[in-house]
Amino acid sequence: MKPLKNKVSITLDADIIEQIKILAEHDNRSFSQYINMILKEHLEHQKK
């Protein structure tokens, strides 16, 4: 079973949005999937 997801609304700088869109496309992921991946990696790094 997939984990539950919640919708959130955030405000990002335009340049950050463009960079994430490019990176997500290169990684064959959606914008949301890419942000989720980045946040998971950051949170794991913070635990160390």
C-alpha distance matrix in Angstrom:
0.0 3.8 6.5 9.0 12.0 15.6 18.6 21.6 25.0 27.1 30.4 31.1 34.3 35.0 35.6 32.2 30.5 32.4 31.8 28.0 28.1 30.1 27.9 24.7 26.5 27.8 24.3 23.0 20.6 20.7 22.6 19.6 17.6 20.8 21.5 18.1 18.7 22.2 21.4 18.9 21.7 24.3 22.7 22.2 25.9 27.0 25.7 28.1
3.8 0.0 3.8 6.4 8.8 12.5 15.3 18.2 21.6 23.5 26.8 27.3 30.6 31.2 31.8 28.5 26.7 28.7 28.1 24.3 24.4 26.6 24.5 21.2 23.2 24.6 21.3 20.0 17.3 17.2 18.9 15.9 13.9 17.1 17.7 14.4 15.2 18.8 18.0 15.8 18.7 21.2 19.8 19.7 23.3 24.4 23.6 26.1
6.5 3.8 0.0 3.8 6.4 10.0 13.2 15.8 19.3 21.1 24.6 25.3 28.7 29.7 30.4 27.0 25.5 27.9 27.2 23.4 24.0 26.4 24.2 21.2 23.7 25.2 21.9 21.1 18.0 17.5 18.5 15.0 13.5 16.5 16.3 12.7 14.1 17.2 15.7 13.6 16.9 19.0 17.1 17.4 21.0 21.7 20.9 23.7
9.0 6.4 3.8 0.0 3.8 6.9 10.3 13.1 16.7 19.0 22.6 23.9 27.4 28.5 29.7 26.4 24.6 27.3 27.1 23.4 23.8 26.6 24.9 21.8 24.2 26.2 23.2 22.2 18.8 17.6 18.1 14.4 13.9 17.0 16.3 13.0 15.3 18.0 16.2 14.9 18.5 20.0 18.1 19.1 22.6 22.8 22.3 25.5
12.0 8.8 6.4 3.8 0.0 3.8 6.8 9.6 13.1 15.4 18.9 20.2 23.8 24.8 26.2 22.9 21.1 23.9 23.9 20.2 20.7 23.7 22.2 19.1 21.7 23.9 21.2 20.3 16.7 15.0 15.0 11.2 11.3 14.4 13.3 10.4 13.3 15.7 13.9 13.4 17.1 18.2 16.8 18.4 21.6 21.7 21.8 25.0
15.6 12.5 10.0 6.9 3.8 0.0 3.8 6.4 10.1 12.8 16.4 18.3 22.0 23.3 25.0 22.0 20.1 23.3 23.7 20.2 20.7 24.0 22.9 20.1 22.7 25.2 22.9 22.1 18.3 16.0 15.3 11.6 12.8 15.5 13.7 11.5 14.9 16.6 14.4 14.8 18.5 18.9 17.5 19.8 22.6 22.2 22.7 26.1
18.6 15.3 13.2 10.3 6.8 3.8 0.0 3.8 6.9 10.0 13.5 15.6 19.3 20.3 22.4 19.7 17.5 20.7 21.6 18.3 18.6 22.2 21.6 18.8 21.3 24.1 22.3 21.3 17.6 14.7 13.5 10.1 12.4 14.8 12.8 11.6 15.4 16.6 14.8 16.0 19.4 19.6 18.8 21.4 23.8 23.4 24.5 27.8
21.6 18.2 15.8 13.1 9.6 6.4 3.8 0.0 3.8 6.6 10.2 12.6 16.4 17.9 20.1 17.4 15.7 19.2 20.1 17.1 17.9 21.5 21.0 18.8 21.5 24.2 22.7 22.3 18.5 15.6 13.5 10.5 13.3 14.8 12.0 11.6 15.4 15.7 13.6 15.6 18.7 18.2 17.6 20.6 22.6 21.8 23.3 26.6
25.0 21.6 19.3 16.7 13.1 10.1 6.9 3.8 0.0 3.8 7.0 9.9 13.5 15.0 17.6 15.4 13.6 17.2 18.5 16.1 16.8 20.4 20.5 18.7 21.2 24.0 23.1 22.8 19.2 16.1 13.4 11.3 14.6 15.5 12.5 13.2 16.9 16.6 14.8 17.5 20.2 19.2 19.2 22.5 23.9 23.1 25.1 28.2
27.1 23.5 21.1 19.0 15.4 12.8 10.0 6.6 3.8 0.0 3.8 6.5 10.2 12.2 14.6 12.3 11.2 15.0 16.1 14.1 15.4 18.8 18.8 17.7 20.4 22.9 22.2 22.5 19.2 16.3 13.1 11.6 14.8 14.7 11.4 12.8 16.1 15.0 13.4 16.6 18.8 17.3 17.7 21.2 22.1 21.2 23.6 26.5
30.4 26.8 24.6 22.6 18.9 16.4 13.5 10.2 7.0 3.8 0.0 3.8 7.0 9.2 11.9 10.3 9.6 13.2 14.7 13.5 14.8 18.0 18.5 18.0 20.5 22.9 22.8 23.3 20.3 17.6 13.9 13.4 16.8 16.0 12.9 15.1 18.0 16.3 15.3 18.8 20.4 18.7 19.7 23.2 23.5 22.7 25.5 28.1
31.1 27.3 25.3 23.9 20.2 18.3 15.6 12.6 9.9 6.5 3.8 0.0 3.8 6.3 8.4 6.6 6.5 10.1 11.2 10.5 12.2 15.1 15.6 15.6 18.1 20.2 20.4 21.3 18.7 16.4 12.6 12.9 15.8 14.3 11.5 14.4 16.6 14.5 14.1 17.9 18.9 17.1 18.8 22.1 22.0 21.6 24.7 26.8
34.3 30.6 28.7 27.4 23.8 22.0 19.3 16.4 13.5 10.2 7.0 3.8 0.0 3.8 5.5 5.3 6.4 8.9 10.2 10.9 12.5 14.7 15.6 16.5 18.6 20.4 21.2 22.3 20.2 18.2 14.5 15.6 18.3 16.3 13.9 17.2 18.8 16.3 16.6 20.4 20.8 18.9 21.1 24.2 23.6 23.3 26.7 28.4
35.0 31.2 29.7 28.5 24.8 23.3 20.3 17.9 15.0 12.2 9.2 6.3 3.8 0.0 3.8 5.5 5.1 6.3 8.8 10.0 10.6 12.6 14.4 15.3 16.7 18.7 20.0 20.9 19.2 17.1 13.6 15.5 18.3 16.3 14.6 18.2 19.7 17.5 18.4 22.1 22.4 21.1 23.5 26.3 25.8 26.0 29.3 30.9
35.6 31.8 30.4 29.7 26.2 25.0 22.4 20.1 17.6 14.6 11.9 8.4 5.5 3.8 0.0 3.8 5.4 5.2 6.3 8.7 9.9 10.9 12.4 14.2 15.6 16.9 18.5 19.9 18.7 17.3 14.0 16.3 18.4 15.7 14.5 18.2 19.0 16.5 17.9 21.4 21.1 19.9 22.7 25.2 24.3 24.8 28.3 29.4
32.2 28.5 27.0 26.4 22.9 22.0 19.7 17.4 15.4 12.3 10.3 6.6 5.3 5.5 3.8 0.0 3.8 5.5 5.1 6.1 8.5 10.0 10.6 12.0 14.2 15.4 16.3 17.9 16.3 15.0 11.5 13.3 15.3 12.5 10.9 14.6 15.4 12.8 14.1 17.6 17.4 16.2 19.0 21.5 20.7 21.3 24.7 26.0
30.5 26.7 25.5 24.6 21.1 20.1 17.5 15.7 13.6 11.2 9.6 6.5 6.4 5.1 5.4 3.8 0.0 3.8 5.5 5.2 6.1 8.7 10.0 10.4 12.2 14.3 15.2 16.1 14.2 12.3 8.8 10.9 13.4 11.2 10.0 13.7 14.9 13.2 14.6 17.9 18.3 17.6 20.1 22.6 22.4 23.1 26.2 27.8
32.4 28.7 27.9 27.3 23.9 23.3 20.7 19.2 17.2 15.0 13.2 10.1 8.9 6.3 5.2 5.5 3.8 0.0 3.8 5.5 5.1 6.3 8.7 9.9 10.7 12.5 14.3 15.2 14.2 12.9 10.0 13.1 15.0 12.5 12.3 16.1 16.7 15.1 17.1 20.2 20.1 19.8 22.6 24.7 24.3 25.4 28.6 29.8
31.8 28.1 27.2 27.1 23.9 23.7 21.6 20.1 18.5 16.1 14.7 11.2 10.2 8.8 6.3 5.1 5.5 3.8 0.0 3.8 5.5 5.2 6.2 8.6 10.0 10.8 12.4 14.2 13.4 13.0 10.3 13.2 14.3 11.1 11.2 14.9 14.7 12.7 15.2 18.1 17.4 17.2 20.4 22.2 21.4 22.8 26.0 26.9
28.0 24.3 23.4 23.4 20.2 20.2 18.3 17.1 16.1 14.1 13.5 10.5 10.9 10.0 8.7 6.1 5.2 5.5 3.8 0.0 3.8 5.4 5.0 5.9 8.4 9.8 10.3 11.8 10.3 9.7 6.9 9.5 10.5 7.4 7.6 11.3 11.3 9.8 12.3 15.0 14.8 15.0 17.9 19.7 19.5 21.0 23.8 25.1
28.1 24.4 24.0 23.8 20.7 20.7 18.6 17.9 16.8 15.4 14.8 12.2 12.5 10.6 9.9 8.5 6.1 5.1 5.5 3.8 0.0 3.8 5.6 5.2 6.1 8.6 9.9 10.3 9.2 8.0 5.9 9.5 10.7 8.5 9.6 12.9 13.3 12.7 15.1 17.6 17.7 18.3 21.0 22.7 22.8 24.4 27.1 28.4
30.1 26.6 26.4 26.6 23.7 24.0 22.2 21.5 20.4 18.8 18.0 15.1 14.7 12.6 10.9 10.0 8.7 6.3 5.2 5.4 3.8 0.0 3.8 5.5 5.2 6.3 8.7 9.8 10.1 10.2 9.0 12.6 12.9 10.2 12.0 15.2 14.6 13.9 16.9 19.1 18.5 19.3 22.3 23.6 23.4 25.3 28.1 28.9
27.9 24.5 24.2 24.9 22.2 22.9 21.6 21.0 20.5 18.8 18.5 15.6 15.6 14.4 12.4 10.6 10.0 8.7 6.2 5.0 5.6 3.8 0.0 3.8 5.4 5.1 6.2 8.6 8.6 9.7 8.8 11.7 11.1 7.9 10.0 12.9 11.6 10.8 14.2 16.0 15.1 16.2 19.3 20.2 20.0 22.2 24.8 25.5
24.7 21.2 21.2 21.8 19.1 20.1 18.8 18.8 18.7 17.7 18.0 15.6 16.5 15.3 14.2 12.0 10.4 9.9 8.6 5.9 5.2 5.5 3.8 0.0 3.8 5.5 5.0 6.0 5.0 6.0 5.8 8.7 7.9 5.5 8.4 10.8 10.0 10.4 13.5 14.9 14.8 16.4 19.0 19.9 20.4 22.6 24.8 25.9
26.5 23.2 23.7 24.2 21.7 22.7 21.3 21.5 21.2 20.4 20.5 18.1 18.6 16.7 15.6 14.2 12.2 10.7 10.0 8.4 6.1 5.2 5.4 3.8 0.0 3.8 5.3 4.9 5.9 7.1 8.0 11.3 10.7 9.0 12.0 14.3 13.5 14.1 17.3 18.6 18.3 20.1 22.7 23.5 23.9 26.2 28.4 29.4
27.8 24.6 25.2 26.2 23.9 25.2 24.1 24.2 24.0 22.9 22.9 20.2 20.4 18.7 16.9 15.4 14.3 12.5 10.8 9.8 8.6 6.3 5.1 5.5 3.8 0.0 3.8 5.5 7.8 10.1 11.0 14.0 12.6 10.4 13.6 15.7 14.0 14.3 17.9 18.8 17.9 19.8 22.7 23.0 23.1 25.8 27.9 28.4
24.3 21.3 21.9 23.2 21.2 22.9 22.3 22.7 23.1 22.2 22.8 20.4 21.2 20.0 18.5 16.3 15.2 14.3 12.4 10.3 9.9 8.7 6.2 5.0 5.3 3.8 0.0 3.8 5.5 8.8 10.2 12.3 10.1 8.2 11.8 13.1 11.0 12.1 15.5 15.9 15.1 17.5 20.1 20.1 20.6 23.5 25.2 25.8
23.0 20.0 21.1 22.2 20.3 22.1 21.3 22.3 22.8 22.5 23.3 21.3 22.3 20.9 19.9 17.9 16.1 15.2 14.2 11.8 10.3 9.8 8.6 6.0 4.9 5.5 3.8 0.0 3.8 7.0 9.6 11.7 9.7 9.1 12.8 13.9 12.5 14.2 17.3 17.6 17.5 20.1 22.3 22.4 23.4 26.0 27.6 28.5
20.6 17.3 18.0 18.8 16.7 18.3 17.6 18.5 19.2 19.2 20.3 18.7 20.2 19.2 18.7 16.3 14.2 14.2 13.4 10.3 9.2 10.1 8.6 5.0 5.9 7.8 5.5 3.8 0.0 3.8 6.5 8.1 5.9 6.0 9.6 10.4 9.7 11.8 14.4 14.8 15.4 17.8 19.6 20.2 21.5 23.8 25.3 26.7
20.7 17.2 17.5 17.6 15.0 16.0 14.7 15.6 16.1 16.3 17.6 16.4 18.2 17.1 17.3 15.0 12.3 12.9 13.0 9.7 8.0 10.2 9.7 6.0 7.1 10.1 8.8 7.0 3.8 0.0 3.8 5.4 5.1 6.1 8.6 9.8 10.5 12.3 14.3 15.3 16.6 18.4 20.0 21.2 22.6 24.4 26.1 27.9
22.6 18.9 18.5 18.1 15.0 15.3 13.5 13.5 13.4 13.1 13.9 12.6 14.5 13.6 14.0 11.5 8.8 10.0 10.3 6.9 5.9 9.0 8.8 5.8 8.0 11.0 10.2 9.6 6.5 3.8 0.0 3.8 5.6 5.3 6.3 8.7 10.0 10.7 12.4 14.4 15.6 16.6 18.4 20.2 21.3 22.7 24.8 26.7
19.6 15.9 15.0 14.4 11.2 11.6 10.1 10.5 11.3 11.6 13.4 12.9 15.6 15.5 16.3 13.3 10.9 13.1 13.2 9.5 9.5 12.6 11.7 8.7 11.3 14.0 12.3 11.7 8.1 5.4 3.8 0.0 3.8 5.4 5.2 6.1 8.6 9.9 10.6 12.2 14.3 15.3 16.4 18.3 19.9 21.0 22.8 25.1
17.6 13.9 13.5 13.9 11.3 12.8 12.4 13.3 14.6 14.8 16.8 15.8 18.3 18.3 18.4 15.3 13.4 15.0 14.3 10.5 10.7 12.9 11.1 7.9 10.7 12.6 10.1 9.7 5.9 5.1 5.6 3.8 0.0 3.8 5.5 5.1 6.1 8.7 10.0 10.5 12.3 14.2 15.3 16.5 18.4 20.0 21.4 23.4
20.8 17.1 16.5 17.0 14.4 15.5 14.8 14.8 15.5 14.7 16.0 14.3 16.3 16.3 15.7 12.5 11.2 12.5 11.1 7.4 8.5 10.2 7.9 5.5 9.0 10.4 8.2 9.1 6.0 6.1 5.3 5.4 3.8 0.0 3.8 5.4 5.1 6.2 8.6 9.9 10.7 12.3 14.3 15.5 16.6 18.4 20.3 21.9
21.5 17.7 16.3 16.3 13.3 13.7 12.8 12.0 12.5 11.4 12.9 11.5 13.9 14.6 14.5 10.9 10.0 12.3 11.2 7.6 9.6 12.0 10.0 8.4 12.0 13.6 11.8 12.8 9.6 8.6 6.3 5.2 5.5 3.8 0.0 3.8 5.4 5.1 6.1 8.6 9.9 10.5 12.2 14.2 15.3 16.4 18.6 20.6
18.1 14.4 12.7 13.0 10.4 11.5 11.6 11.6 13.2 12.8 15.1 14.4 17.2 18.2 18.2 14.6 13.7 16.1 14.9 11.3 12.9 15.2 12.9 10.8 14.3 15.7 13.1 13.9 10.4 9.8 8.7 6.1 5.1 5.4 3.8 0.0 3.8 5.5 5.2 6.1 8.6 9.9 10.5 12.3 14.2 15.3 16.8 19.1
18.7 15.2 14.1 15.3 13.3 14.9 15.4 15.4 16.9 16.1 18.0 16.6 18.8 19.7 19.0 15.4 14.9 16.7 14.7 11.3 13.3 14.6 11.6 10.0 13.5 14.0 11.0 12.5 9.7 10.5 10.0 8.6 6.1 5.1 5.4 3.8 0.0 3.8 5.5 5.2 6.2 8.6 10.0 10.7 12.3 14.3 15.7 17.4
22.2 18.8 17.2 18.0 15.7 16.6 16.6 15.7 16.6 15.0 16.3 14.5 16.3 17.5 16.5 12.8 13.2 15.1 12.7 9.8 12.7 13.9 10.8 10.4 14.1 14.3 12.1 14.2 11.8 12.3 10.7 9.9 8.7 6.2 5.1 5.5 3.8 0.0 3.8 5.5 5.2 6.1 8.6 10.0 10.6 12.3 14.6 16.1
21.4 18.0 15.7 16.2 13.9 14.4 14.8 13.6 14.8 13.4 15.3 14.1 16.6 18.4 17.9 14.1 14.6 17.1 15.2 12.3 15.1 16.9 14.2 13.5 17.3 17.9 15.5 17.3 14.4 14.3 12.4 10.6 10.0 8.6 6.1 5.2 5.5 3.8 0.0 3.8 5.4 5.0 6.1 8.6 9.8 10.5 12.5 14.8
18.9 15.8 13.6 14.9 13.4 14.8 16.0 15.6 17.5 16.6 18.8 17.9 20.4 22.1 21.4 17.6 17.9 20.2 18.1 15.0 17.6 19.1 16.0 14.9 18.6 18.8 15.9 17.6 14.8 15.3 14.4 12.2 10.5 9.9 8.6 6.1 5.2 5.5 3.8 0.0 3.8 5.5 5.2 6.2 8.6 9.9 10.9 13.1
21.7 18.7 16.9 18.5 17.1 18.5 19.4 18.7 20.2 18.8 20.4 18.9 20.8 22.4 21.1 17.4 18.3 20.1 17.4 14.8 17.7 18.5 15.1 14.8 18.3 17.9 15.1 17.5 15.4 16.6 15.6 14.3 12.3 10.7 9.9 8.6 6.2 5.2 5.4 3.8 0.0 3.8 5.5 5.2 6.2 8.7 10.1 11.3
24.3 21.2 19.0 20.0 18.2 18.9 19.6 18.2 19.2 17.3 18.7 17.1 18.9 21.1 19.9 16.2 17.6 19.8 17.2 15.0 18.3 19.3 16.2 16.4 20.1 19.8 17.5 20.1 17.8 18.4 16.6 15.3 14.2 12.3 10.5 9.9 8.6 6.1 5.0 5.5 3.8 0.0 3.8 5.5 5.0 6.2 8.9 10.4
22.7 19.8 17.1 18.1 16.8 17.5 18.8 17.6 19.2 17.7 19.7 18.8 21.1 23.5 22.7 19.0 20.1 22.6 20.4 17.9 21.0 22.3 19.3 19.0 22.7 22.7 20.1 22.3 19.6 20.0 18.4 16.4 15.3 14.3 12.2 10.5 10.0 8.6 6.1 5.2 5.5 3.8 0.0 3.8 5.3 5.0 6.5 9.2
22.2 19.7 17.4 19.1 18.4 19.8 21.4 20.6 22.5 21.2 23.2 22.1 24.2 26.3 25.2 21.5 22.6 24.7 22.2 19.7 22.7 23.6 20.2 19.9 23.5 23.0 20.1 22.4 20.2 21.2 20.2 18.3 16.5 15.5 14.2 12.3 10.7 10.0 8.6 6.2 5.2 5.5 3.8 0.0 3.8 5.4 5.3 7.1
25.9 23.3 21.0 22.6 21.6 22.6 23.8 22.6 23.9 22.1 23.5 22.0 23.6 25.8 24.3 20.7 22.4 24.3 21.4 19.5 22.8 23.4 20.0 20.4 23.9 23.1 20.6 23.4 21.5 22.6 21.3 19.9 18.4 16.6 15.3 14.2 12.3 10.6 9.8 8.6 6.2 5.0 5.3 3.8 0.0 3.8 5.5 5.6
27.0 24.4 21.7 22.8 21.7 22.2 23.4 21.8 23.1 21.2 22.7 21.6 23.3 26.0 24.8 21.3 23.1 25.4 22.8 21.0 24.4 25.3 22.2 22.6 26.2 25.8 23.5 26.0 23.8 24.4 22.7 21.0 20.0 18.4 16.4 15.3 14.3 12.3 10.5 9.9 8.7 6.2 5.0 5.4 3.8 0.0 3.8 5.5
25.7 23.6 20.9 22.3 21.8 22.7 24.5 23.3 25.1 23.6 25.5 24.7 26.7 29.3 28.3 24.7 26.2 28.6 26.0 23.8 27.1 28.1 24.8 24.8 28.4 27.9 25.2 27.6 25.3 26.1 24.8 22.8 21.4 20.3 18.6 16.8 15.7 14.6 12.5 10.9 10.1 8.9 6.5 5.3 5.5 3.8 0.0 3.8
28.1 26.1 23.7 25.5 25.0 26.1 27.8 26.6 28.2 26.5 28.1 26.8 28.4 30.9 29.4 26.0 27.8 29.8 26.9 25.1 28.4 28.9 25.5 25.9 29.4 28.4 25.8 28.5 26.7 27.9 26.7 25.1 23.4 21.9 20.6 19.1 17.4 16.1 14.8 13.1 11.3 10.4 9.2 7.1 5.6 5.5 3.8 0.0
